[in-house]
Amino acid sequence: MNNSTMETFTDFHLPENQAFREMYRLLPIAIAIIVSNGLVFYLFYKRKSLRNSSNYLLLGLAVCDFLTGAVSIPYFIIFNFNVVPPTSFQQFAFWMFALHTFMAVSAAYHILVITAEKYLAILQPLRHHIVTKKAVFKVLAGIWFISALIAVLPLTWQNSKSQLGLIIHSSFCLVFVFLVPYVFMLYAFTVMFKAVSGRKRPSQHRHRQRLQKKNRTDRKCILVFALMAAIYLSCWLPYFTLMLIANIKLYCGSYDFIPDSVFLKTVDVFSTMRFITSASNPLLYTFFKRDIWRALRGLSQRRKSSFVFEQASSLRVSSLRFFFLKRRSTSVDSAHSADAGTNISQLSFTARNRFSEVENNEHTNGRYIAYISSV
C-alpha cells in the first residue's frame, strides 16, 4: 500500500458504539467456533479409533476453524477499537488482512482435499490405500505452507505506490482459491452421485442389504460435503469479490475509504457470514462420519450412564440406610415388647400367689370360727 493510502487508513477511526456493536455481533460466533471445534479435539483425544488418515484431514480443518474463532475474530474486534497506535496502524491492518486471507485459503484447500479423498474412496477404492497417515501429514503441511505463502505475498509490494499488486492478488485468490477448486468439487460431486446410484445390486439378500446401507451412507456423505462446500462458498466468495471491488475502486481513485451506505451494509453482512462457516463445519461432521457420530453418541451415553449410576448409588445408599434404621427400630420395639411381657407375667404370677394366700387365710379363719362355735 502506498503512503497516501496509509494516511487515509491512519486517519480513520470507528465510533466507539460501532466497535462495541461489532464485538457483540462477532463474540458469540467466536465462542460457538471455539466450543464446536474444541469438541472435535476432545473426541480425537479420547478415542484412538478416530485417529485414521481420513479423519486427520478433518482434524486439520478443525484446527483452521479453531484459529479463526480464537485468533482471527479477536484480532478483528481489537482492530475496531481505537487502541492501535498510529505508528503501528499500517502493520496491524496488513497482518489482519494476511491472517484473514490465510484462514480463508487454508479452509478452502482443506475442503478441496477432503472432497478429493472421498472421490478416491468411492471411484477408485483399490487405490485408496495410498492415503496413509504419512501422505496425509505431507498434504496438510503443503496446505499450511501454500496458504501462508499466499497470505504474505502482498508484502512484496507493500511499499509500492501502485495498487495494481493488490488487484492481482485479489484476482488470484478469487480464481485459484475458489473458482478452480469449486469446479473440481462440482465435478466430483456429480461423478460420485452417478457412481453410487449406478451400482449393481447383488442377487443375495444379505449382500443387497449391505450394499444398500453402504449406498445410503455414501449418499449422505456426498450431500453433506456438498452442503459444506455451498456454505463455505456463500460465506467466503463474497468476501474476496468485495475485496477485489474495493481494490479496483482504490486503484481508479474513486474510492474514498468510506463507501456508500449500500456497499457498507453489504460488507457488514458478509463480514459476519464469512465466519459462520467455521462454526458450521464441525456440526456437519456428525452427519457424514459414522465413527465420529458413534464416538460423540458414546460420550453422551457414558455421561448419561454415569449420571444414572450416581443416582442409583445414592438411591441404594438411602434404601440401605432406611433398612438399617427400620431394623434397628424393630429391634428396639421387640425389646420393649419382651420387657413388657416379662413384667406382665411377673405381675400375674404375684397376683396369683397373693390370691392363693388370701384363700388360705380365709379357709383357716373359717375353721377357727367353726371351732370356737362348737366350744
Helices and strands as residue ranges (DSSP letters): H 3-11, H 16-46, G 48-50, H 53-67, I 68-72, H 73-80, G 86-88, H 89-123, G 125-130, H 133-152, G 153-157, H 164-172, I 173-179, H 180-197, H 205-252, H 261-288, H 290-374
